[in-house]
């Protein structure tokens, strides 16, 4: 039996696909000495940007069939074979329960939510504040009331509380899928897969909603390899996850991927079970099959760990050179075509 199974629960709490320890008060005690002696530049000392998205670009479909606009951290717009999917949108000032304290954005949103083109689906991986911003959800629910919302089990109640219509929400268990329709017959299949992480928007509700990674596949991706000169595309959105043995099976059953999005930031040796960092991302990319391009996500926007804010990308570049990885890392807010095998390496963070 493979490792890609539906999620299991113990009482009210969802379980990780492999045993995973999540730190509590003891972790805080271990972190305190590191915090007190830390001298890393965790927040940029100089202002970043401004970065600006030219929304007029969206009037023209991507020539390659796949275009991604990375807005920082794990927020992005994926245009895949005629379907637009907005992933983990956080336009909020802070990744926190309130907007007067907590991790603050390093740079302003690259466009207003009002400037977004029509979105066919909003995909939310889990309920943590750096992936699900209340203000962003409330605004999007009003701006695009007909958009489908695809998320993990239990997160739908949060979305309804923030103004999303229940009829527009689809919750997925691991291994379940939903078809998203775009204009002119376009379609994208979104499949939920396990991730090694946790959930909860408070100290006392951890694990009560599900977390996941996802495959986005253009409707013609499989048939196109046999029948068309221009096949569809496949993207893996790793969301938040520590490294685990299931990445190889994800590659075998759902790959190869044109673009593999893996987290590199907000990591620490003390919580490597739920955040893998740049070395873990490289390992996972190898496990998945090395095909296509590796896109680093979950970095560059919020101070969520003790490392310097640039450290994740600097380390990934070292690993990429040593292991000959093909990276796809555009500037924030720049709608960028994904062309098979063609690297993108912006140095905006310098």
C-alpha positions in Angstrom: 0.0 0.0 0.0 1.3 3.4 -0.9 1.8 6.4 1.3 -0.7 8.6 -0.5 -3.9 7.9 1.5 -6.8 9.8 2.8 -6.2 11.7 6.1 -6.8 9.9 9.4 -8.0 11.4 12.7 -7.4 10.6 16.3 -10.4 12.1 18.0 -10.9 15.6 16.6 -7.3 15.9 15.4 -6.0 15.1 11.9 -2.8 13.1 11.8 0.3 13.6 9.7 1.2 11.0 7.0 4.2 10.1 9.1 4.8 10.5 12.9 5.7 14.2 13.5 6.4 16.0 16.7 5.0 19.6 17.0 6.7 21.8 19.6 4.9 23.4 22.5 6.1 25.2 25.6 9.3 23.2 25.5 10.1 24.5 22.0 9.7 28.0 23.2 12.2 27.4 26.0 14.8 26.0 23.5 14.3 29.0 21.2 14.7 31.7 23.8 18.5 31.5 24.0 18.7 31.6 20.2 16.4 34.5 20.0 18.3 36.5 22.6 21.7 36.0 20.9 20.4 36.2 17.3 22.0 39.0 15.2 20.7 38.0 11.8 19.0 40.6 9.5 15.6 39.0 9.9 13.8 42.0 8.5 15.2 44.0 5.5 17.2 47.0 6.7 16.4 48.9 3.6 12.9 49.2 1.9 12.2 46.6 -0.8 10.7 47.5 -4.1 8.3 49.0 -4.9 7.2 46.0 -7.0 4.4 46.5 -9.4 2.3 44.1 -11.4 1.1 45.3 -14.8 -2.5 43.9 -14.8 -2.8 44.6 -18.5 -0.6 41.6 -19.1 -3.5 39.3 -18.1 -5.6 40.4 -21.1 -3.3 38.2 -23.2 -3.1 34.5 -22.5 0.4 33.1 -21.9 2.0 31.9 -25.1 3.4 28.9 -23.3 0.1 28.0 -21.7 1.6 28.4 -18.2 2.2 31.7 -16.5 2.8 32.4 -12.8 2.8 35.7 -10.9 4.5 35.3 -7.5 3.3 37.9 -5.0 5.8 36.8 -2.3 5.7 34.0 0.3 3.2 31.4 -0.9 0.8 33.7 -2.7 0.6 33.5 -6.5 -1.7 33.5 -9.5 -1.3 30.4 -11.7 -2.6 30.7 -15.2 -2.6 27.1 -16.5 -4.0 26.1 -19.9 -6.8 28.7 -19.8 -7.7 28.5 -16.1 -6.7 31.0 -13.5 -6.1 29.8 -9.9 -5.2 32.2 -7.1 -3.1 30.3 -4.5 -3.0 31.2 -0.8 -3.7 34.9 -1.2 -2.5 37.1 1.6 -2.8 40.8 0.9 -3.1 41.6 4.6 -0.5 43.8 6.3 0.4 41.2 8.8 0.4 37.4 9.0 -1.3 37.4 12.4 -4.7 37.3 14.2 -4.7 41.1 14.4 -3.4 43.8 12.1 -1.6 45.9 14.7 1.0 43.3 15.8 2.7 40.3 14.4 4.9 39.6 11.3 4.6 42.5 8.9 5.0 42.4 5.1 8.4 43.4 3.8 6.8 45.1 0.8 3.4 46.3 -0.3 1.1 44.1 -2.5 2.2 44.4 -6.1 -1.4 45.2 -7.2 -4.7 45.8 -5.5 -7.1 42.9 -5.3 -9.5 45.0 -7.4 -7.0 44.9 -10.2 -6.9 41.1 -10.4 -8.4 39.6 -13.5 -11.3 37.1 -13.3 -10.2 34.2 -11.1 -11.7 30.8 -11.7 -10.7 29.3 -8.4 -9.0 30.4 -5.1 -6.9 27.5 -3.7 -6.2 27.6 0.1 -3.8 25.0 1.4 -4.5 25.4 5.1 -5.7 27.9 7.7 -2.4 29.4 9.0 -2.3 33.2 8.9 0.5 33.4 6.4 -1.7 31.4 3.9 -5.2 32.5 4.8 -5.6 36.3 5.5 -9.0 37.3 6.8 -9.0 40.7 5.1 -8.0 39.2 1.8 -10.7 36.6 1.9 -13.4 39.1 2.9 -12.4 41.4 0.0 -12.2 38.6 -2.6 -15.5 37.2 -1.6 -17.1 40.6 -2.5 -15.1 41.3 -5.6 -15.4 37.8 -7.2 -18.6 36.2 -5.8 -18.8 33.6 -8.5 -15.2 32.2 -7.9 -14.8 28.6 -6.7 -12.9 28.2 -3.4 -11.0 24.9 -3.1 -9.5 24.1 0.3 -8.8 21.4 2.9 -11.4 19.7 5.2 -12.7 22.1 7.9 -11.4 25.3 6.4 -14.7 26.0 4.7 -16.3 27.1 8.0 -13.6 29.8 8.3 -14.2 31.0 4.8 -18.0 31.2 5.4 -17.3 33.2 8.5 -15.3 35.6 6.3 -18.1 36.0 3.8 -17.6 33.2 1.2 -20.8 31.6 0.1 -21.1 27.9 1.2 -22.2 27.0 -2.4 -18.8 28.2 -3.7 -16.6 26.1 -1.4 -15.2 22.7 -2.1 -13.3 20.9 0.7 -10.9 18.1 -0.3 -9.5 15.2 1.7 -6.1 13.9 0.6 -6.2 12.1 -2.7 -9.6 13.7 -3.6 -9.8 16.0 -6.7 -12.1 18.6 -8.2 -12.4 19.9 -11.8 -12.3 23.7 -12.3 -13.8 25.1 -15.4 -12.4 28.1 -17.2 -13.7 30.0 -20.2 -14.0 28.5 -23.6 -14.0 24.9 -22.4 -10.7 25.1 -20.5 -10.4 23.0 -17.4 -7.9 22.3 -14.6 -8.0 19.3 -12.2 -6.9 20.1 -8.7 -5.9 17.1 -6.6 -5.2 17.2 -2.8 -2.2 15.3 -1.5 -0.7 14.7 1.9 1.8 17.2 3.4 3.7 17.0 6.7 2.6 20.0 8.6 -0.2 21.1 11.0 -3.1 23.6 11.2 -4.8 25.9 13.6 -5.5 29.7 14.0 -5.1 29.6 17.7 -3.2 27.8 20.5 -6.0 25.4 21.3 -7.3 24.2 17.9 -4.2 22.7 16.2 -4.9 19.8 13.8 -8.7 20.3 13.8 -8.6 21.3 10.1 -6.7 19.6 7.4 -3.6 20.8 5.6 -2.5 19.6 2.1 -0.3 20.0 -0.9 -1.9 20.0 -4.4 -1.4 19.0 -8.0 -2.8 21.4 -10.7 -3.1 19.7 -14.0 -4.4 21.2 -17.3 -7.2 19.1 -18.6 -5.2 18.1 -21.7 -2.0 17.3 -19.8 -2.2 13.5 -20.0 -4.0 13.2 -23.4 -1.9 16.0 -24.8 1.3 13.9 -24.5 -0.3 11.5 -26.9 -2.5 13.5 -29.2 -1.2 17.1 -29.3 1.9 19.0 -30.2 1.1 21.3 -27.3 0.4 19.3 -24.2 -1.2 20.6 -21.1 0.8 21.4 -18.0 1.2 19.9 -14.5 2.2 21.9 -11.4 2.9 20.7 -7.9 2.2 23.1 -5.1 4.0 21.7 -2.0 2.5 24.3 0.3 3.9 23.9 3.9 5.6 20.6 4.6 8.6 19.1 6.2 10.5 16.5 4.2 8.9 13.0 4.2 9.1 9.8 2.3 6.0 10.4 0.3 7.5 12.9 -2.2 8.9 10.0 -4.3 5.4 8.5 -4.6 4.0 11.9 -5.5 6.4 12.1 -8.4 5.7 8.6 -9.5 1.9 8.8 -9.5 1.4 12.5 -10.4 4.5 13.7 -12.2 6.4 14.7 -14.1 5.8 18.4 -13.3 6.6 21.4 -15.4 6.9 23.4 -12.1 7.4 22.2 -8.6 6.8 24.8 -5.9 8.5 23.9 -2.6 9.0 26.0 0.6 12.4 27.2 1.5 11.8 29.8 4.3 10.7 30.0 7.9 12.7 26.9 8.9 14.8 25.9 11.8 16.4 22.7 13.0 14.0 22.6 15.9 10.9 22.3 13.6 12.4 20.6 10.6 9.5 18.1 10.7 7.1 20.7 9.5 9.3 23.1 7.5 12.1 21.7 5.3 14.1 24.7 4.3 16.3 24.9 1.1 18.2 21.7 1.7 15.0 19.8 2.3 13.4 21.4 -0.7 16.3 20.2 -2.9 16.0 16.7 -1.5 12.3 16.7 -2.1 12.7 17.9 -5.6 15.2 15.0 -6.3 12.6 12.6 -4.8 9.8 13.9 -7.0 12.0 13.2 -10.0 14.1 16.3 -10.9 11.9 17.0 -13.9 11.0 20.5 -14.8 11.8 23.5 -12.7 12.0 24.1 -8.9 10.2 27.2 -7.7 11.1 28.4 -4.2 8.1 29.6 -2.2 7.4 30.5 1.4 10.1 33.2 1.7 10.9 36.8 1.1 7.8 38.5 2.6 7.4 37.7 6.4 9.8 37.3 9.3 8.7 33.9 10.6 12.0 32.4 11.9 15.4 33.3 13.2 17.4 33.1 10.0 18.3 36.2 8.0 15.5 37.0 5.5 17.8 36.4 2.5 19.4 33.2 3.9 16.9 30.7 2.3 17.5 31.9 -1.3 21.2 32.3 -0.8 21.5 28.7 0.5 19.2 27.4 -2.3 21.5 28.9 -4.9 24.5 27.2 -3.3 22.6 23.9 -3.4 21.4 24.4 -6.9 24.9 25.0 -8.2 26.3 22.0 -6.4 23.4 19.7 -7.5 22.6 21.3 -10.9 19.1 22.1 -10.1 17.0 24.2 -12.5 15.4 27.1 -10.6 12.4 29.3 -11.4 12.5 32.3 -9.2 11.0 35.5 -10.7 10.7 39.0 -9.2 7.7 39.5 -7.0 4.6 40.7 -9.0 6.1 39.9 -12.4 3.7 37.7 -14.5 6.3 35.2 -15.9 5.9 32.5 -18.5 7.0 29.0 -17.6 8.9 27.5 -20.5 9.9 23.9 -20.1 13.6 23.7 -19.1 14.2 27.4 -19.1 15.4 28.8 -15.8 14.4 32.2 -14.3 16.6 33.7 -11.7 15.9 37.2 -10.5 18.2 38.9 -8.1 15.6 41.3 -6.7 16.5 40.3 -3.1 20.0 41.7 -3.5 
